[in-house]
Amino acid sequence: MNQQTKWNQFGVLITVFFFWGFVAASNDILIPVFKEKLNLTQVQAQMVSFAFYVAYSVGSLIYFLISKALNQDLLNKIGFKNGIAAGLCVSALGTLLFIPAASSESFGLFISGLFIVGLGFSLQQTAANPLAINMGAANTGSQRLSLAGGINNFGTTIGPLIVNLAIFGSVTAVTVSSLSSVKTPYLCLGAAFLLFAAIFYFSSVPNQLSTTNSDAENIKNNWVDRGSPFKYPQLSFGMIAIFIYVGVEVSTVSNLPEFMKQKLGLSVNEIAPYISLYWASLMIGRWTSASDAFGFAESTKKLMKVLMPYLAFGVFLLVNAIAKHHLEPFYVYSVVIIAMIIGNYLSKGNPAKQLLIFSLMGIVSLLIGILSPDHQVSVYAFCSVGLFCSTLWPCIFTLAISGLGRHTGEGSNFLIFMIMGGGFISLLQGFLSADNYLGIAMSYIVGIVCFAYLAYYAIVASKALKNQGIELDTQTQVNH
């Protein structure tokens, strides 16, 4: 049966995707603020990203241990909807630490607060990703995940601008007078977490995943149980791919403020629109991919894949116009978007092909950024990495858990565990960016190595799934 997407439930669900993006991108504003006010080195400032993303792994490990103690999956016990509500409450507790942190100007308390926010996000992610895939027809599950990712990146697009305005007091301020200004936006965020926890609890979002009879029969007839999820190479190599992907996505942008400060002499608040452009680039790519989720005719889909990226780009321009930033420097970026549209067309909806093509394009972008004598061109090149990271999460997630059968839930939790790559790889690049090592520009070699592995994984996963009888050109579903 071709189950229609449950848009009313999906509309509630995607609010948490927005929160994840809002906070993740806002961290990139906190990094230079903390560095300036607390006299931190670049590698110390990267502890913001490290604490936040390692929290995902710690939260995933806690989830695993609780599930083992209960002798059943934790979300199957408490419910997926209730799990998201609980995760929102945990994240709200983390924002409360910003009060004593700002009062005492304690960097340790700040990153402890972000760590607790990340713990809550870990539980939310574990529940929300399979729910997004499950809310409709199986063959549009990955597109729904891309659509949810597009909402995530709407949060990443406006997050830096709103937090920048809240911290600096105006879009023209150059420095922040006191860390006390950090308290208000994060306390408001905590209140929003609690509000939406209540909304989720009383909403019609399902507490359990549904499986159609035809899906269950297909799994029963064709699936071979290997006894452990780690015996499926698409998952074991995919866990490394998630670690690498989140790492290159986060490290590229979290080190961008330092690059722009050193090479272009920009102040902290002048950097915010470029951080916004990077995260908007992920939104641009995900909105393009999500056009398949709406069930349009093929001719309409082709048109939407050209219109959607520029609609998303228009959102970026509108937000920055409202923030009274100069838009002229960003018009040229409309040409860069064409490369992403071409890559998306060449992939033809195959997750392995898209992963390979976009990884190679990411390598080219980073090489241009490193080698260009024009540092403004380098900034655009580094921002364009967001275009080519845009659909890699749903691609890797789809490849990694395809064919896992009853191990799918466990495999999903292991993938969430590997989100810690966002902390480790950004920390590594921050360390290598020191002048006595590679320097800020050459430190982006780290990203090139990451994309090289992702291209390799695209080939390995494709072969592994073919050996298990799964054809990627026709298999676009993820069974949970």
C-alpha positions as CSV (number, residue, x, y, z in Angstrom):
1,M,0.0,0.0,0.0
2,N,1.3,3.4,-0.9
3,Q,0.9,5.2,2.4
4,Q,0.6,9.0,2.1
5,T,2.9,11.3,4.2
6,K,1.2,12.3,7.4
7,W,1.8,16.0,7.1
8,N,0.1,17.1,10.3
9,Q,2.3,14.8,12.4
10,F,5.4,15.5,10.3
11,G,4.8,19.3,10.8
12,V,5.2,18.8,14.6
13,L,8.1,16.5,14.2
14,I,10.3,18.8,12.2
15,T,10.3,21.4,14.9
16,V,13.1,19.5,16.7
17,F,15.1,19.4,13.4
18,F,14.9,23.2,13.5
19,F,16.2,23.3,17.1
20,W,19.2,21.1,16.2
21,G,20.2,23.4,13.4
22,F,19.6,26.6,15.3
23,V,21.9,25.6,18.2
24,A,24.6,23.9,16.1
25,A,25.0,27.0,13.9
26,S,24.8,29.4,16.9
27,N,27.8,27.6,18.4
28,D,29.9,29.1,15.6
29,I,29.0,32.6,16.9
30,L,29.9,31.5,20.5
31,I,33.4,30.3,19.4
32,P,34.9,33.7,18.5
33,V,33.0,35.4,21.4
34,F,34.4,33.0,24.0
35,K,37.9,33.3,22.3
36,E,37.8,37.1,22.6
37,K,36.3,37.5,26.1
38,L,38.1,34.5,27.8
39,N,41.4,34.8,25.9
40,L,41.3,31.3,24.5
41,T,43.5,29.8,21.8
42,Q,41.8,28.5,18.6
43,V,42.1,24.9,19.8
44,Q,40.6,25.8,23.2
45,A,37.7,27.7,21.5
46,Q,37.0,24.6,19.5
47,M,36.0,22.9,22.7
48,V,32.6,24.4,22.1
49,S,32.1,22.1,19.2
50,F,33.9,19.2,20.9
51,A,31.7,19.3,24.0
52,F,28.5,19.7,22.0
53,Y,29.1,16.8,19.6
54,V,30.7,14.4,22.0
55,A,27.5,14.7,24.0
56,Y,25.7,12.9,21.2
57,S,28.0,9.9,21.6
58,V,27.7,9.9,25.4
59,G,24.0,10.2,25.1
60,S,23.9,7.3,22.6
61,L,26.1,5.2,25.0
62,I,23.7,5.9,27.9
63,Y,20.8,5.0,25.7
64,F,22.5,1.7,24.8
65,L,23.3,0.8,28.4
66,I,19.7,1.6,29.6
67,S,18.3,-0.5,26.7
68,K,20.5,-3.4,27.8
69,A,19.5,-3.0,31.4
70,L,15.8,-3.0,30.4
71,N,16.4,-5.9,28.0
72,Q,14.6,-4.0,25.3
73,D,15.0,-0.9,23.2
74,L,14.5,2.2,25.4
75,L,12.2,3.9,22.8
76,N,10.2,0.8,22.4
77,K,9.6,1.0,26.2
78,I,8.8,4.7,26.6
79,G,7.7,5.5,23.1
80,F,9.3,7.6,20.3
81,K,7.1,10.7,20.9
82,N,7.7,10.6,24.6
83,G,11.5,10.1,24.0
84,I,11.6,13.4,22.0
85,A,9.7,15.2,24.8
86,A,12.1,13.9,27.4
87,G,15.1,14.9,25.3
88,L,13.7,18.4,25.0
89,C,13.5,18.6,28.8
90,V,17.1,17.5,29.2
91,S,18.2,20.1,26.7
92,A,16.3,22.8,28.6
93,L,18.3,21.9,31.8
94,G,21.5,22.6,29.9
95,T,20.5,26.1,29.0
96,L,20.0,26.9,32.7
97,L,23.8,26.5,33.2
98,F,24.3,29.6,31.1
99,I,23.2,31.7,34.1
100,P,26.0,30.8,36.5
101,A,28.4,30.4,33.5
102,A,27.9,34.0,32.4
103,S,27.9,35.4,35.9
104,S,31.3,33.8,36.7
105,E,32.6,33.9,33.1
106,S,33.4,30.2,33.4
107,F,34.2,28.5,30.2
108,G,33.8,25.1,31.8
109,L,30.2,25.9,32.8
110,F,29.4,27.2,29.4
111,I,30.6,24.0,27.6
112,S,29.0,21.9,30.3
113,G,25.7,23.5,29.5
114,L,26.2,22.9,25.8
115,F,27.1,19.3,26.6
116,I,23.8,18.7,28.4
117,V,21.9,20.4,25.5
118,G,23.7,17.9,23.2
119,L,22.7,14.9,25.5
120,G,19.0,15.9,25.0
121,F,19.5,16.2,21.3
122,S,21.0,12.7,21.2
123,L,17.8,11.2,22.4
124,Q,15.7,13.4,20.1
125,Q,17.8,12.4,17.1
126,T,17.6,8.7,17.9
127,A,13.8,9.0,17.9
128,A,13.1,11.6,15.3
129,N,15.2,10.2,12.3
130,P,13.3,6.9,12.1
131,L,10.0,8.7,12.7
132,A,10.6,11.0,9.8
133,I,11.3,8.1,7.5
134,N,8.3,6.2,8.9
135,M,5.6,8.9,8.4
136,G,4.5,7.8,4.9
137,A,5.4,5.6,2.0
138,A,8.7,3.7,2.3
139,N,10.0,4.8,-1.1
140,T,9.9,8.5,-0.1
141,G,11.4,8.0,3.4
142,S,14.9,9.3,2.5
143,Q,13.3,12.4,0.8
144,R,11.3,13.1,4.0
145,L,14.6,12.9,5.9
146,S,16.0,15.4,3.4
147,L,13.0,17.7,3.9
148,A,13.5,17.5,7.6
149,G,17.1,18.3,7.1
150,G,16.0,21.3,5.1
151,I,14.1,22.6,8.1
152,N,17.1,21.9,10.2
153,N,19.1,24.1,7.9
154,F,16.5,26.9,8.0
155,G,17.4,26.9,11.7
156,T,21.2,27.0,10.9
157,T,20.5,29.9,8.5
158,I,18.7,32.2,10.9
159,G,20.4,30.9,14.1
160,P,23.7,32.8,13.7
161,L,21.9,36.0,12.8
162,I,19.4,35.9,15.7
163,V,22.1,34.9,18.2
164,N,24.5,37.5,16.8
165,L,21.8,40.2,17.2
166,A,20.9,39.0,20.7
167,I,24.5,38.9,21.9
168,F,25.9,42.1,20.2
169,G,22.7,44.2,20.7
170,S,22.7,45.4,17.1
171,V,23.9,44.2,13.7
172,T,26.6,47.0,13.6
173,A,28.2,46.2,17.0
174,V,31.9,45.2,16.8
175,T,32.5,43.7,20.2
176,V,30.4,42.2,23.1
177,S,30.8,44.2,26.3
178,S,30.0,41.3,28.7
179,L,29.3,37.6,28.6
180,S,26.1,38.3,30.4
181,S,24.6,39.1,27.0
182,V,24.8,35.4,26.2
183,K,22.3,34.4,28.9
184,T,19.1,35.8,27.4
185,P,19.1,34.0,24.0
186,Y,19.8,30.7,25.6
187,L,17.3,31.1,28.4
188,C,14.7,31.9,25.7
189,L,15.8,28.8,23.9
190,G,15.3,26.7,27.0
191,A,11.8,28.0,27.4
192,A,11.1,27.0,23.8
193,F,12.4,23.5,24.5
194,L,9.9,23.1,27.4
195,L,7.0,24.5,25.4
196,F,7.6,22.1,22.5
197,A,8.1,19.2,25.0
198,A,4.6,19.8,26.1
199,I,3.4,20.1,22.5
200,F,5.0,16.8,21.6
201,Y,3.6,15.0,24.6
202,F,0.0,16.0,23.7
203,S,0.4,15.8,19.9
204,S,-0.7,13.0,17.5
205,V,2.9,12.1,16.7
206,P,3.1,8.3,17.0
207,N,4.8,6.7,19.9
208,Q,5.8,3.6,17.9
209,L,7.0,2.9,14.4
210,S,4.6,1.2,12.0
211,T,5.5,-1.6,9.6
212,T,3.2,-2.6,6.8
213,N,2.5,-6.3,6.2
214,S,4.2,-6.2,2.8
215,D,7.3,-4.7,4.4
216,A,7.4,-7.4,7.0
217,E,6.9,-10.1,4.5
218,N,9.7,-8.7,2.3
219,I,12.1,-8.6,5.1
220,K,11.2,-12.1,6.2
221,N,11.7,-13.6,2.7
222,N,14.8,-11.8,1.6
223,W,16.8,-10.9,4.7
224,V,19.7,-12.9,6.0
225,D,20.4,-12.5,9.8
226,R,24.2,-12.3,10.3
227,G,23.8,-12.2,14.1
228,S,25.3,-8.8,14.7
229,P,24.9,-5.4,13.0
230,F,28.6,-5.1,12.8
231,K,28.8,-8.0,10.3
232,Y,27.1,-5.8,7.7
233,P,29.9,-3.7,6.1
234,Q,27.5,-1.0,5.0
235,L,27.0,-0.2,8.7
236,S,30.5,-0.7,10.1
237,F,32.0,1.4,7.3
238,G,29.0,3.7,7.5
239,M,29.7,4.5,11.2
240,I,33.1,5.8,10.2
241,A,31.4,7.7,7.4
242,I,29.0,9.5,9.8
243,F,31.9,10.4,12.0
244,I,33.8,11.8,9.1
245,Y,30.8,13.5,7.5
246,V,29.7,15.4,10.7
247,G,33.3,16.2,11.3
248,V,33.9,17.9,7.9
249,E,30.6,19.6,8.0
250,V,31.3,21.1,11.5
251,S,35.1,21.8,11.2
252,T,34.7,23.6,7.8
253,V,32.4,26.3,9.3
254,S,33.7,26.4,12.9
255,N,37.2,27.3,11.6
256,L,35.9,29.8,9.0
257,P,35.6,32.7,11.5
258,E,39.3,32.4,12.2
259,F,40.2,32.2,8.5
260,M,38.1,35.4,7.8
261,K,39.6,37.2,10.8
262,Q,43.2,36.4,9.7
263,K,42.9,36.7,5.9
264,L,40.2,39.4,5.5
265,G,40.5,41.3,8.8
266,L,36.8,41.0,9.6
267,S,35.3,41.5,13.0
268,V,33.3,38.9,14.8
269,N,29.8,40.2,14.0
270,E,30.8,40.9,10.3
271,I,31.4,37.1,9.9
272,A,27.8,36.1,10.9
273,P,26.3,36.5,7.3
274,Y,29.0,34.1,6.0
275,I,28.3,31.5,8.7
276,S,24.7,31.9,7.7
277,L,25.5,31.4,4.1
278,Y,27.3,28.1,4.9
279,W,24.4,26.7,6.8
280,A,22.0,28.1,4.1
281,S,24.0,26.1,1.6
282,L,23.0,22.9,3.4
283,M,19.4,24.1,3.3
284,I,19.7,24.8,-0.5
285,G,20.8,21.2,-1.2
286,R,18.3,19.6,1.1
287,W,15.4,21.5,-0.3
288,T,16.4,20.4,-3.8
289,S,16.5,16.8,-2.8
290,A,13.3,17.0,-0.8
291,S,11.3,17.9,-3.9
292,D,10.8,14.2,-4.5
293,A,8.9,13.8,-1.2
294,F,5.8,15.6,-2.4
295,G,4.7,13.1,-5.1
296,F,4.8,15.6,-8.0
297,A,4.8,14.5,-11.7
298,E,8.2,13.8,-13.2
299,S,8.2,17.1,-15.2
300,T,7.3,19.0,-12.1
301,K,10.0,17.4,-10.1
302,K,12.6,18.4,-12.7
303,L,11.4,22.0,-12.5
304,M,11.3,21.9,-8.7
305,K,14.9,20.7,-8.6
306,V,15.9,24.0,-10.3
307,L,13.5,26.3,-8.5
308,M,13.9,24.9,-4.9
309,P,17.6,25.7,-4.5
310,Y,17.0,29.3,-5.6
311,L,13.9,29.6,-3.3
312,A,16.1,28.5,-0.4
313,F,18.8,31.0,-1.5
314,G,16.1,33.6,-1.5
315,V,15.3,32.8,2.1
316,F,18.9,33.4,3.0
317,L,18.9,36.7,1.2
318,L,15.6,37.7,2.9
319,V,16.9,36.9,6.4
320,N,20.1,38.9,5.8
321,A,18.1,41.8,4.3
322,I,16.0,41.9,7.5
323,A,19.3,41.8,9.5
324,K,20.4,44.8,7.4
325,H,23.5,43.1,6.0
326,H,24.8,44.1,2.6
327,L,23.6,41.5,0.0
328,E,25.8,42.5,-2.9
329,P,28.7,40.2,-1.9
330,F,26.4,37.1,-2.0
331,Y,24.8,37.5,-5.5
332,V,27.7,35.7,-7.2
333,Y,26.9,32.6,-5.1
334,S,23.9,32.0,-7.3
335,V,26.3,30.8,-10.0
336,V,28.0,28.4,-7.5
337,I,24.6,26.7,-6.8
338,I,24.5,25.5,-10.5
339,A,27.3,23.1,-9.7
340,M,25.1,21.5,-6.9
341,I,22.1,21.3,-9.3
342,I,24.3,19.5,-11.9
343,G,25.6,17.1,-9.3
344,N,22.1,16.3,-8.0
345,Y,20.9,15.7,-11.6
346,L,23.8,13.3,-12.3
347,S,23.1,11.2,-9.2
348,K,19.6,10.4,-10.4
349,G,18.4,9.8,-6.8
350,N,20.9,7.0,-6.2
351,P,22.4,7.6,-2.7
352,A,25.7,6.0,-3.4
353,K,26.2,8.0,-6.6
354,Q,25.2,11.3,-4.9
355,L,27.6,10.6,-2.1
356,L,30.4,9.9,-4.5
357,I,29.7,13.0,-6.7
358,F,29.2,15.4,-3.9
359,S,32.3,14.2,-2.1
360,L,34.4,14.8,-5.2
361,M,32.9,18.2,-5.5
362,G,33.7,18.9,-1.9
363,I,37.3,18.1,-2.5
364,V,37.4,20.5,-5.4
365,S,35.8,23.3,-3.3
366,L,38.4,22.9,-0.5
367,L,41.3,22.8,-3.0
368,I,40.0,26.1,-4.5
369,G,39.7,27.6,-1.0
370,I,43.2,26.5,0.0
371,L,45.0,27.5,-3.2
372,S,43.2,30.7,-4.3
373,P,45.2,33.9,-3.9
374,D,42.0,35.8,-3.5
375,H,40.8,35.2,0.0
376,Q,37.3,36.3,-0.8
377,V,37.1,33.5,-3.4
378,S,38.4,31.1,-0.7
379,V,35.5,32.1,1.6
380,Y,32.9,31.4,-1.1
381,A,34.7,28.1,-1.8
382,F,34.6,27.0,1.9
383,C,30.9,28.1,2.1
384,S,30.1,25.9,-0.9
385,V,31.2,22.9,1.0
386,G,27.8,23.2,2.6
387,L,26.2,22.6,-0.7
388,F,28.0,19.3,-1.1
389,C,27.5,18.2,2.5
390,S,23.8,19.0,2.2
391,T,22.4,15.5,1.3
392,L,25.3,13.3,2.7
393,W,23.5,12.6,6.0
394,P,20.4,11.0,4.4
395,C,22.7,9.3,1.8
396,I,25.0,7.7,4.4
397,F,22.1,6.9,6.8
398,T,20.2,5.2,4.0
399,L,23.2,3.2,2.8
400,A,24.3,2.3,6.3
401,I,21.0,0.8,7.6
402,S,19.7,-0.7,4.4
403,G,19.4,-4.5,4.7
404,L,19.9,-4.6,8.5
405,G,16.4,-6.0,9.2
406,R,15.8,-6.5,12.9
407,H,19.2,-4.8,13.7
408,T,18.0,-1.5,12.1
409,G,17.2,0.2,15.4
410,E,20.5,-0.8,17.0
411,G,22.3,0.3,13.9
412,S,20.6,3.7,13.9
413,N,21.7,4.2,17.5
414,F,25.3,3.4,16.6
415,L,25.2,6.0,13.8
416,I,24.0,8.6,16.2
417,F,26.9,7.7,18.5
418,M,29.3,8.6,15.7
419,I,28.1,12.2,15.6
420,M,31.0,12.9,17.9
421,G,33.1,13.3,14.8
422,G,31.9,16.9,14.8
423,G,33.8,17.5,17.9
424,F,37.0,15.5,17.2
425,I,37.6,16.6,13.7
426,S,36.9,20.3,14.4
427,L,39.3,20.0,17.3
428,L,41.9,18.4,15.1
429,Q,41.6,21.1,12.4
430,G,41.7,23.8,15.1
431,F,45.0,22.3,16.4
432,L,46.6,22.1,13.0
433,S,45.5,25.7,12.2
434,A,48.2,27.1,14.5
435,D,50.9,29.0,12.6
436,N,53.6,26.7,13.8
437,Y,51.7,23.7,12.2
438,L,49.7,24.1,8.9
439,G,48.2,27.5,9.4
440,I,44.5,28.3,9.1
441,A,44.3,27.9,5.2
442,M,46.2,24.7,4.9
443,S,44.3,23.2,7.9
444,Y,41.5,22.6,5.4
445,I,43.5,19.6,4.1
446,V,41.7,17.8,7.0
447,G,38.4,18.2,5.0
448,I,39.9,16.9,1.8
449,V,40.9,13.7,3.6
450,C,37.4,13.4,5.0
451,F,35.7,13.7,1.6
452,A,38.2,11.2,0.2
453,Y,37.0,8.6,2.7
454,L,33.3,9.4,2.0
455,A,33.9,8.8,-1.8
456,Y,35.5,5.5,-0.8
457,Y,32.5,4.6,1.4
458,A,30.1,5.3,-1.5
459,I,31.9,2.6,-3.5
460,V,32.2,0.1,-0.7
461,A,28.6,0.4,0.5
462,S,27.3,0.1,-3.1
463,K,29.2,-3.1,-3.6
464,A,28.2,-4.5,-0.2
465,L,24.5,-3.9,-0.8
466,K,24.7,-5.4,-4.3
467,N,26.2,-8.5,-2.7
468,Q,23.2,-8.7,-0.4
469,G,20.7,-8.3,-3.4
470,I,19.9,-4.7,-2.8
471,E,19.9,-2.6,-6.0
472,L,20.3,1.1,-5.1
473,D,18.7,2.3,-8.4
474,T,15.4,0.8,-7.3
475,Q,15.8,0.6,-3.5
476,T,15.2,4.0,-1.9
477,Q,13.5,2.9,1.2
478,V,14.8,2.4,4.7
479,N,12.9,-0.2,6.7
480,H,12.6,0.3,10.5
